[in-house]
């Protein structure tokens, strides 16, 4: 079974980007999955939903592929 939630480092690894690029994606790309904070303190861990990240990537790929067929 795959992990349901990913850390920032794991998302960077999966997308092959650095932490500063991830931060920029979070700020500028409204379609990028929002981080989920576990707790209310400033030091609380932040995670991303694996399925949301995978869906975002698939949508980005489809948007860049002129031959992609989108299902309704």
PDB file of N, CA, C and O in Angstrom:
ATOM      1  N   UNK A   1       0.841  -1.183   0.000  1.00  0.00           N
ATOM      2  CA  UNK A   1       0.000   0.000   0.000  1.00  0.00           C
ATOM      3  C   UNK A   1       0.886   1.246   0.000  1.00  0.00           C
ATOM      4  O   UNK A   1       1.875   1.321   0.730  1.00  0.00           O
ATOM      5  N   UNK A   2       0.518   2.212  -0.823  1.00  0.00           N
ATOM      6  CA  UNK A   2       1.267   3.459  -0.881  1.00  0.00           C
ATOM      7  C   UNK A   2       0.846   4.382   0.259  1.00  0.00           C
ATOM      8  O   UNK A   2      -0.259   4.288   0.794  1.00  0.00           O
ATOM      9  N   UNK A   3       1.763   5.273   0.609  1.00  0.00           N
ATOM     10  CA  UNK A   3       1.450   6.263   1.628  1.00  0.00           C
ATOM     11  C   UNK A   3       0.354   7.186   1.116  1.00  0.00           C
ATOM     12  O   UNK A   3       0.331   7.533  -0.065  1.00  0.00           O
ATOM     13  N   UNK A   4      -0.543   7.579   1.992  1.00  0.00           N
ATOM     14  CA  UNK A   4      -1.627   8.480   1.607  1.00  0.00           C
ATOM     15  C   UNK A   4      -1.194   9.934   1.627  1.00  0.00           C
ATOM     16  O   UNK A   4      -1.706  10.754   0.864  1.00  0.00           O
ATOM     17  N   UNK A   5      -0.246  10.252   2.504  1.00  0.00           N
ATOM     18  CA  UNK A   5       0.211  11.628   2.599  1.00  0.00           C
ATOM     19  C   UNK A   5       1.712  11.695   2.407  1.00  0.00           C
ATOM     20  O   UNK A   5       2.458  10.797   2.798  1.00  0.00           O
ATOM     21  N   UNK A   6       2.129  12.784   1.795  1.00  0.00           N
ATOM     22  CA  UNK A   6       3.535  12.964   1.456  1.00  0.00           C
ATOM     23  C   UNK A   6       4.077  14.217   2.131  1.00  0.00           C
ATOM     24  O   UNK A   6       3.368  15.212   2.280  1.00  0.00           O
ATOM     25  N   UNK A   7       5.334  14.158   2.534  1.00  0.00           N
ATOM     26  CA  UNK A   7       5.996  15.340   3.071  1.00  0.00           C
ATOM     27  C   UNK A   7       6.426  16.238   1.914  1.00  0.00           C
ATOM     28  O   UNK A   7       6.386  15.832   0.753  1.00  0.00           O
ATOM     29  N   UNK A   8       6.835  17.454   2.240  1.00  0.00           N
ATOM     30  CA  UNK A   8       7.336  18.361   1.206  1.00  0.00           C
ATOM     31  C   UNK A   8       8.521  17.743   0.476  1.00  0.00           C
ATOM     32  O   UNK A   8       8.613  17.831  -0.749  1.00  0.00           O
ATOM     33  N   UNK A   9       9.418  17.123   1.215  1.00  0.00           N
ATOM     34  CA  UNK A   9      10.589  16.497   0.600  1.00  0.00           C
ATOM     35  C   UNK A   9      10.193  15.370  -0.347  1.00  0.00           C
ATOM     36  O   UNK A   9      10.793  15.214  -1.411  1.00  0.00           O
ATOM     37  N   UNK A  10       9.202  14.596   0.025  1.00  0.00           N
ATOM     38  CA  UNK A  10       8.751  13.507  -0.841  1.00  0.00           C
ATOM     39  C   UNK A  10       8.100  14.051  -2.117  1.00  0.00           C
ATOM     40  O   UNK A  10       8.293  13.497  -3.199  1.00  0.00           O
ATOM     41  N   UNK A  11       7.338  15.125  -1.988  1.00  0.00           N
ATOM     42  CA  UNK A  11       6.733  15.738  -3.172  1.00  0.00           C
ATOM     43  C   UNK A  11       7.824  16.267  -4.095  1.00  0.00           C
ATOM     44  O   UNK A  11       7.757  16.088  -5.311  1.00  0.00           O
ATOM     45  N   UNK A  12       8.828  16.918  -3.514  1.00  0.00           N
ATOM     46  CA  UNK A  12       9.953  17.410  -4.323  1.00  0.00           C
ATOM     47  C   UNK A  12      10.635  16.262  -5.054  1.00  0.00           C
ATOM     48  O   UNK A  12      10.969  16.387  -6.232  1.00  0.00           O
ATOM     49  N   UNK A  13      10.840  15.164  -4.376  1.00  0.00           N
ATOM     50  CA  UNK A  13      11.485  14.002  -4.975  1.00  0.00           C
ATOM     51  C   UNK A  13      10.636  13.430  -6.119  1.00  0.00           C
ATOM     52  O   UNK A  13      11.155  13.139  -7.197  1.00  0.00           O
ATOM     53  N   UNK A  14       9.340  13.273  -5.878  1.00  0.00           N
ATOM     54  CA  UNK A  14       8.448  12.709  -6.889  1.00  0.00           C
ATOM     55  C   UNK A  14       8.401  13.587  -8.133  1.00  0.00           C
ATOM     56  O   UNK A  14       8.412  13.079  -9.254  1.00  0.00           O
ATOM     57  N   UNK A  15       8.349  14.909  -7.936  1.00  0.00           N
ATOM     58  CA  UNK A  15       8.252  15.837  -9.063  1.00  0.00           C
ATOM     59  C   UNK A  15       9.617  16.252  -9.613  1.00  0.00           C
ATOM     60  O   UNK A  15       9.696  16.975 -10.606  1.00  0.00           O
ATOM     61  N   UNK A  16      10.679  15.798  -8.973  1.00  0.00           N
ATOM     62  CA  UNK A  16      12.058  16.141  -9.376  1.00  0.00           C
ATOM     63  C   UNK A  16      12.276  17.652  -9.401  1.00  0.00           C
ATOM     64  O   UNK A  16      12.800  18.211 -10.365  1.00  0.00           O
ATOM     65  N   UNK A  17      11.858  18.292  -8.316  1.00  0.00           N
ATOM     66  CA  UNK A  17      12.058  19.731  -8.168  1.00  0.00           C
ATOM     67  C   UNK A  17      12.674  20.010  -6.808  1.00  0.00           C
ATOM     68  O   UNK A  17      12.704  19.142  -5.936  1.00  0.00           O
ATOM     69  N   UNK A  18      13.163  21.225  -6.637  1.00  0.00           N
ATOM     70  CA  UNK A  18      13.747  21.641  -5.359  1.00  0.00           C
ATOM     71  C   UNK A  18      12.679  22.332  -4.521  1.00  0.00           C
ATOM     72  O   UNK A  18      11.613  22.696  -5.018  1.00  0.00           O
ATOM     73  N   UNK A  19      12.988  22.504  -3.247  1.00  0.00           N
ATOM     74  CA  UNK A  19      12.021  23.062  -2.298  1.00  0.00           C
ATOM     75  C   UNK A  19      11.566  24.464  -2.694  1.00  0.00           C
ATOM     76  O   UNK A  19      10.401  24.808  -2.498  1.00  0.00           O
ATOM     77  N   UNK A  20      12.463  25.277  -3.246  1.00  0.00           N
ATOM     78  CA  UNK A  20      12.061  26.632  -3.627  1.00  0.00           C
ATOM     79  C   UNK A  20      11.066  26.606  -4.785  1.00  0.00           C
ATOM     80  O   UNK A  20      10.169  27.447  -4.841  1.00  0.00           O
ATOM     81  N   UNK A  21      11.209  25.662  -5.703  1.00  0.00           N
ATOM     82  CA  UNK A  21      10.258  25.514  -6.808  1.00  0.00           C
ATOM     83  C   UNK A  21       8.902  25.048  -6.287  1.00  0.00           C
ATOM     84  O   UNK A  21       7.861  25.497  -6.768  1.00  0.00           O
ATOM     85  N   UNK A  22       8.913  24.146  -5.301  1.00  0.00           N
ATOM     86  CA  UNK A  22       7.662  23.690  -4.699  1.00  0.00           C
ATOM     87  C   UNK A  22       6.946  24.856  -4.027  1.00  0.00           C
ATOM     88  O   UNK A  22       5.734  25.010  -4.171  1.00  0.00           O
ATOM     89  N   UNK A  23       7.685  25.666  -3.304  1.00  0.00           N
ATOM     90  CA  UNK A  23       7.094  26.830  -2.650  1.00  0.00           C
ATOM     91  C   UNK A  23       6.477  27.775  -3.681  1.00  0.00           C
ATOM     92  O   UNK A  23       5.404  28.334  -3.456  1.00  0.00           O
ATOM     93  N   UNK A  24       7.157  27.949  -4.803  1.00  0.00           N
ATOM     94  CA  UNK A  24       6.646  28.812  -5.865  1.00  0.00           C
ATOM     95  C   UNK A  24       5.372  28.228  -6.473  1.00  0.00           C
ATOM     96  O   UNK A  24       4.425  28.963  -6.753  1.00  0.00           O
ATOM     97  N   UNK A  25       5.345  26.909  -6.677  1.00  0.00           N
ATOM     98  CA  UNK A  25       4.138  26.255  -7.191  1.00  0.00           C
ATOM     99  C   UNK A  25       2.955  26.473  -6.257  1.00  0.00           C
ATOM    100  O   UNK A  25       1.850  26.778  -6.704  1.00  0.00           O
ATOM    101  N   UNK A  26       3.191  26.316  -4.969  1.00  0.00           N
ATOM    102  CA  UNK A  26       2.127  26.476  -3.976  1.00  0.00           C
ATOM    103  C   UNK A  26       1.567  27.900  -4.035  1.00  0.00           C
ATOM    104  O   UNK A  26       0.359  28.101  -3.915  1.00  0.00           O
ATOM    105  N   UNK A  27       2.447  28.878  -4.221  1.00  0.00           N
ATOM    106  CA  UNK A  27       2.024  30.282  -4.225  1.00  0.00           C
ATOM    107  C   UNK A  27       1.386  30.712  -5.533  1.00  0.00           C
ATOM    108  O   UNK A  27       0.445  31.505  -5.523  1.00  0.00           O
ATOM    109  N   UNK A  28       1.875  30.210  -6.657  1.00  0.00           N
ATOM    110  CA  UNK A  28       1.452  30.762  -7.944  1.00  0.00           C
ATOM    111  C   UNK A  28       0.497  29.895  -8.742  1.00  0.00           C
ATOM    112  O   UNK A  28      -0.247  30.421  -9.569  1.00  0.00           O
ATOM    113  N   UNK A  29       0.488  28.600  -8.529  1.00  0.00           N
ATOM    114  CA  UNK A  29      -0.365  27.696  -9.311  1.00  0.00           C
ATOM    115  C   UNK A  29      -1.606  27.331  -8.493  1.00  0.00           C
ATOM    116  O   UNK A  29      -1.532  26.533  -7.559  1.00  0.00           O
ATOM    117  N   UNK A  30      -2.734  27.919  -8.851  1.00  0.00           N
ATOM    118  CA  UNK A  30      -3.954  27.673  -8.084  1.00  0.00           C
ATOM    119  C   UNK A  30      -4.446  26.231  -8.219  1.00  0.00           C
ATOM    120  O   UNK A  30      -5.220  25.761  -7.385  1.00  0.00           O
ATOM    121  N   UNK A  31      -4.004  25.530  -9.257  1.00  0.00           N
ATOM    122  CA  UNK A  31      -4.424  24.139  -9.430  1.00  0.00           C
ATOM    123  C   UNK A  31      -3.564  23.163  -8.626  1.00  0.00           C
ATOM    124  O   UNK A  31      -3.919  21.992  -8.491  1.00  0.00           O
ATOM    125  N   UNK A  32      -2.438  23.637  -8.094  1.00  0.00           N
ATOM    126  CA  UNK A  32      -1.569  22.750  -7.318  1.00  0.00           C
ATOM    127  C   UNK A  32      -2.228  22.444  -5.973  1.00  0.00           C
ATOM    128  O   UNK A  32      -2.797  23.338  -5.346  1.00  0.00           O
ATOM    129  N   UNK A  33      -2.156  21.184  -5.524  1.00  0.00           N
ATOM    130  CA  UNK A  33      -2.805  20.808  -4.258  1.00  0.00           C
ATOM    131  C   UNK A  33      -2.302  21.635  -3.075  1.00  0.00           C
ATOM    132  O   UNK A  33      -1.104  21.878  -2.929  1.00  0.00           O
ATOM    133  N   UNK A  34      -3.228  22.052  -2.251  1.00  0.00           N
ATOM    134  CA  UNK A  34      -2.887  22.815  -1.050  1.00  0.00           C
ATOM    135  C   UNK A  34      -2.294  21.879   0.004  1.00  0.00           C
ATOM    136  O   UNK A  34      -2.762  20.752   0.171  1.00  0.00           O
ATOM    137  N   UNK A  35      -1.264  22.346   0.713  1.00  0.00           N
ATOM    138  CA  UNK A  35      -0.711  21.525   1.794  1.00  0.00           C
ATOM    139  C   UNK A  35      -1.707  21.396   2.942  1.00  0.00           C
ATOM    140  O   UNK A  35      -2.514  22.292   3.191  1.00  0.00           O
ATOM    141  N   UNK A  36      -1.631  20.279   3.622  1.00  0.00           N
ATOM    142  CA  UNK A  36      -2.494  20.002   4.775  1.00  0.00           C
ATOM    143  C   UNK A  36      -1.635  20.077   6.021  1.00  0.00           C
ATOM    144  O   UNK A  36      -0.677  19.318   6.170  1.00  0.00           O
ATOM    145  N   UNK A  37      -1.975  20.991   6.914  1.00  0.00           N
ATOM    146  CA  UNK A  37      -1.192  21.158   8.137  1.00  0.00           C
ATOM    147  C   UNK A  37      -1.783  20.280   9.233  1.00  0.00           C
ATOM    148  O   UNK A  37      -2.989  20.298   9.477  1.00  0.00           O
ATOM    149  N   UNK A  38      -0.923  19.517   9.884  1.00  0.00           N
ATOM    150  CA  UNK A  38      -1.350  18.603  10.936  1.00  0.00           C
ATOM    151  C   UNK A  38      -1.151  19.297  12.281  1.00  0.00           C
ATOM    152  O   UNK A  38      -0.094  19.164  12.898  1.00  0.00           O
ATOM    153  N   UNK A  39      -2.144  20.025  12.728  1.00  0.00           N
ATOM    154  CA  UNK A  39      -2.059  20.735  13.994  1.00  0.00           C
ATOM    155  C   UNK A  39      -2.170  22.229  13.790  1.00  0.00           C
ATOM    156  O   UNK A  39      -2.269  22.710  12.661  1.00  0.00           O
ATOM    157  N   UNK A  40      -2.154  22.961  14.895  1.00  0.00           N
ATOM    158  CA  UNK A  40      -2.345  24.401  14.825  1.00  0.00           C
ATOM    159  C   UNK A  40      -1.074  25.187  15.142  1.00  0.00           C
ATOM    160  O   UNK A  40      -1.018  26.394  14.907  1.00  0.00           O
ATOM    161  N   UNK A  41      -0.069  24.520  15.669  1.00  0.00           N
ATOM    162  CA  UNK A  41       1.154  25.231  16.016  1.00  0.00           C
ATOM    163  C   UNK A  41       1.968  25.534  14.766  1.00  0.00           C
ATOM    164  O   UNK A  41       1.791  24.908  13.720  1.00  0.00           O
ATOM    165  N   UNK A  42       2.849  26.493  14.896  1.00  0.00           N
ATOM    166  CA  UNK A  42       3.680  26.891  13.757  1.00  0.00           C
ATOM    167  C   UNK A  42       4.589  25.750  13.301  1.00  0.00           C
ATOM    168  O   UNK A  42       4.912  25.644  12.118  1.00  0.00           O
ATOM    169  N   UNK A  43       4.995  24.905  14.234  1.00  0.00           N
ATOM    170  CA  UNK A  43       5.907  23.808  13.921  1.00  0.00           C
ATOM    171  C   UNK A  43       5.185  22.534  13.469  1.00  0.00           C
ATOM    172  O   UNK A  43       5.831  21.513  13.236  1.00  0.00           O
ATOM    173  N   UNK A  44       3.871  22.583  13.344  1.00  0.00           N
ATOM    174  CA  UNK A  44       3.115  21.393  12.955  1.00  0.00           C
ATOM    175  C   UNK A  44       3.553  20.913  11.563  1.00  0.00           C
ATOM    176  O   UNK A  44       3.851  21.715  10.678  1.00  0.00           O
ATOM    177  N   UNK A  45       3.583  19.617  11.401  1.00  0.00           N
ATOM    178  CA  UNK A  45       3.988  19.015  10.135  1.00  0.00           C
ATOM    179  C   UNK A  45       3.008  19.364   9.020  1.00  0.00           C
ATOM    180  O   UNK A  45       1.812  19.538   9.251  1.00  0.00           O
ATOM    181  N   UNK A  46       3.546  19.461   7.807  1.00  0.00           N
ATOM    182  CA  UNK A  46       2.736  19.767   6.628  1.00  0.00           C
ATOM    183  C   UNK A  46       2.839  18.592   5.661  1.00  0.00           C
ATOM    184  O   UNK A  46       3.928  18.082   5.397  1.00  0.00           O
ATOM    185  N   UNK A  47       1.703  18.176   5.146  1.00  0.00           N
ATOM    186  CA  UNK A  47       1.646  17.050   4.230  1.00  0.00           C
ATOM    187  C   UNK A  47       0.846  17.412   2.991  1.00  0.00           C
ATOM    188  O   UNK A  47       0.108  18.397   2.969  1.00  0.00           O
ATOM    189  N   UNK A  48       1.011  16.583   1.951  1.00  0.00           N
ATOM    190  CA  UNK A  48       0.222  16.693   0.729  1.00  0.00           C
ATOM    191  C   UNK A  48      -0.455  15.360   0.502  1.00  0.00           C
ATOM    192  O   UNK A  48       0.122  14.312   0.794  1.00  0.00           O
ATOM    193  N   UNK A  49      -1.666  15.386  -0.012  1.00  0.00           N
ATOM    194  CA  UNK A  49      -2.383  14.171  -0.347  1.00  0.00           C
ATOM    195  C   UNK A  49      -1.777  13.574  -1.624  1.00  0.00           C
ATOM    196  O   UNK A  49      -1.682  14.252  -2.646  1.00  0.00           O
ATOM    197  N   UNK A  50      -1.375  12.321  -1.557  1.00  0.00           N
ATOM    198  CA  UNK A  50      -0.725  11.663  -2.702  1.00  0.00           C
ATOM    199  C   UNK A  50      -1.608  11.705  -3.951  1.00  0.00           C
ATOM    200  O   UNK A  50      -1.130  12.045  -5.034  1.00  0.00           O
ATOM    201  N   UNK A  51      -2.867  11.370  -3.812  1.00  0.00           N
ATOM    202  CA  UNK A  51      -3.757  11.323  -4.966  1.00  0.00           C
ATOM    203  C   UNK A  51      -3.921  12.701  -5.595  1.00  0.00           C
ATOM    204  O   UNK A  51      -3.981  12.813  -6.819  1.00  0.00           O
ATOM    205  N   UNK A  52      -3.994  13.753  -4.781  1.00  0.00           N
ATOM    206  CA  UNK A  52      -4.112  15.116  -5.304  1.00  0.00           C
ATOM    207  C   UNK A  52      -2.884  15.496  -6.126  1.00  0.00           C
ATOM    208  O   UNK A  52      -3.008  16.113  -7.184  1.00  0.00           O
ATOM    209  N   UNK A  53      -1.701  15.128  -5.641  1.00  0.00           N
ATOM    210  CA  UNK A  53      -0.461  15.436  -6.364  1.00  0.00           C
ATOM    211  C   UNK A  53      -0.419  14.661  -7.679  1.00  0.00           C
ATOM    212  O   UNK A  53      -0.054  15.215  -8.716  1.00  0.00           O
ATOM    213  N   UNK A  54      -0.790  13.385  -7.638  1.00  0.00           N
ATOM    214  CA  UNK A  54      -0.796  12.575  -8.861  1.00  0.00           C
ATOM    215  C   UNK A  54      -1.808  13.103  -9.873  1.00  0.00           C
ATOM    216  O   UNK A  54      -1.517  13.162 -11.067  1.00  0.00           O
ATOM    217  N   UNK A  55      -2.996  13.489  -9.405  1.00  0.00           N
ATOM    218  CA  UNK A  55      -4.014  14.046 -10.300  1.00  0.00           C
ATOM    219  C   UNK A  55      -3.535  15.357 -10.922  1.00  0.00           C
ATOM    220  O   UNK A  55      -3.739  15.592 -12.113  1.00  0.00           O
ATOM    221  N   UNK A  56      -2.900  16.207 -10.120  1.00  0.00           N
ATOM    222  CA  UNK A  56      -2.377  17.474 -10.628  1.00  0.00           C
ATOM    223  C   UNK A  56      -1.371  17.200 -11.741  1.00  0.00           C
ATOM    224  O   UNK A  56      -1.409  17.849 -12.787  1.00  0.00           O
ATOM    225  N   UNK A  57      -0.475  16.244 -11.521  1.00  0.00           N
ATOM    226  CA  UNK A  57       0.543  15.925 -12.528  1.00  0.00           C
ATOM    227  C   UNK A  57      -0.107  15.393 -13.812  1.00  0.00           C
ATOM    228  O   UNK A  57       0.278  15.791 -14.911  1.00  0.00           O
ATOM    229  N   UNK A  58      -1.075  14.508 -13.678  1.00  0.00           N
ATOM    230  CA  UNK A  58      -1.760  13.964 -14.861  1.00  0.00           C
ATOM    231  C   UNK A  58      -2.467  15.075 -15.637  1.00  0.00           C
ATOM    232  O   UNK A  58      -2.443  15.078 -16.868  1.00  0.00           O
ATOM    233  N   UNK A  59      -3.089  16.005 -14.940  1.00  0.00           N
ATOM    234  CA  UNK A  59      -3.764  17.122 -15.610  1.00  0.00           C
ATOM    235  C   UNK A  59      -2.761  18.023 -16.311  1.00  0.00           C
ATOM    236  O   UNK A  59      -3.044  18.512 -17.405  1.00  0.00           O
ATOM    237  N   UNK A  60      -1.601  18.255 -15.719  1.00  0.00           N
ATOM    238  CA  UNK A  60      -0.557  19.066 -16.352  1.00  0.00           C
ATOM    239  C   UNK A  60      -0.057  18.379 -17.619  1.00  0.00           C
ATOM    240  O   UNK A  60       0.125  19.024 -18.651  1.00  0.00           O
ATOM    241  N   UNK A  61       0.161  17.075 -17.536  1.00  0.00           N
ATOM    242  CA  UNK A  61       0.610  16.334 -18.711  1.00  0.00           C
ATOM    243  C   UNK A  61      -0.428  16.397 -19.819  1.00  0.00           C
ATOM    244  O   UNK A  61      -0.084  16.616 -20.980  1.00  0.00           O
ATOM    245  N   UNK A  62      -1.683  16.208 -19.476  1.00  0.00           N
ATOM    246  CA  UNK A  62      -2.754  16.224 -20.474  1.00  0.00           C
ATOM    247  C   UNK A  62      -2.886  17.602 -21.115  1.00  0.00           C
ATOM    248  O   UNK A  62      -3.156  17.710 -22.311  1.00  0.00           O
ATOM    249  N   UNK A  63      -2.698  18.641 -20.331  1.00  0.00           N
ATOM    250  CA  UNK A  63      -2.809  20.005 -20.857  1.00  0.00           C
ATOM    251  C   UNK A  63      -1.690  20.308 -21.842  1.00  0.00           C
ATOM    252  O   UNK A  63      -1.864  21.131 -22.741  1.00  0.00           O
ATOM    253  N   UNK A  64      -0.550  19.659 -21.685  1.00  0.00           N
ATOM    254  CA  UNK A  64       0.599  19.889 -22.562  1.00  0.00           C
ATOM    255  C   UNK A  64       0.644  18.934 -23.747  1.00  0.00           C
ATOM    256  O   UNK A  64       1.509  19.065 -24.613  1.00  0.00           O
ATOM    257  N   UNK A  65      -0.264  17.990 -23.797  1.00  0.00           N
ATOM    258  CA  UNK A  65      -0.290  17.003 -24.874  1.00  0.00           C
ATOM    259  C   UNK A  65      -1.442  17.314 -25.821  1.00  0.00           C
ATOM    260  O   UNK A  65      -2.603  17.097 -25.473  1.00  0.00           O
ATOM    261  N   UNK A  66      -1.138  17.819 -27.011  1.00  0.00           N
ATOM    262  CA  UNK A  66      -2.204  18.178 -27.941  1.00  0.00           C
ATOM    263  C   UNK A  66      -3.014  16.972 -28.421  1.00  0.00           C
ATOM    264  O   UNK A  66      -4.122  17.145 -28.927  1.00  0.00           O
ATOM    265  N   UNK A  67      -2.486  15.761 -28.274  1.00  0.00           N
ATOM    266  CA  UNK A  67      -3.183  14.559 -28.714  1.00  0.00           C
ATOM    267  C   UNK A  67      -3.983  13.893 -27.601  1.00  0.00           C
ATOM    268  O   UNK A  67      -4.641  12.877 -27.821  1.00  0.00           O
ATOM    269  N   UNK A  68      -3.921  14.474 -26.401  1.00  0.00           N
ATOM    270  CA  UNK A  68      -4.617  13.872 -25.259  1.00  0.00           C
ATOM    271  C   UNK A  68      -6.125  14.008 -25.434  1.00  0.00           C
ATOM    272  O   UNK A  68      -6.628  15.034 -25.891  1.00  0.00           O
ATOM    273  N   UNK A  69      -6.827  12.953 -25.059  1.00  0.00           N
ATOM    274  CA  UNK A  69      -8.275  12.961 -25.115  1.00  0.00           C
ATOM    275  C   UNK A  69      -8.771  13.064 -23.690  1.00  0.00           C
ATOM    276  O   UNK A  69      -8.475  12.205 -22.859  1.00  0.00           O
ATOM    277  N   UNK A  70      -9.525  14.112 -23.402  1.00  0.00           N
ATOM    278  CA  UNK A  70     -10.071  14.306 -22.061  1.00  0.00           C
ATOM    279  C   UNK A  70     -11.448  13.667 -21.992  1.00  0.00           C
ATOM    280  O   UNK A  70     -12.287  13.877 -22.868  1.00  0.00           O
ATOM    281  N   UNK A  71     -11.672  12.889 -20.948  1.00  0.00           N
ATOM    282  CA  UNK A  71     -12.980  12.283 -20.780  1.00  0.00           C
ATOM    283  C   UNK A  71     -13.856  13.198 -19.940  1.00  0.00           C
ATOM    284  O   UNK A  71     -13.377  13.832 -18.999  1.00  0.00           O
ATOM    285  N   UNK A  72     -15.109  13.266 -20.272  1.00  0.00           N
ATOM    286  CA  UNK A  72     -16.028  14.174 -19.578  1.00  0.00           C
ATOM    287  C   UNK A  72     -16.695  13.491 -18.421  1.00  0.00           C
ATOM    288  O   UNK A  72     -17.502  14.105 -17.723  1.00  0.00           O
TER     289      UNK A  72
END
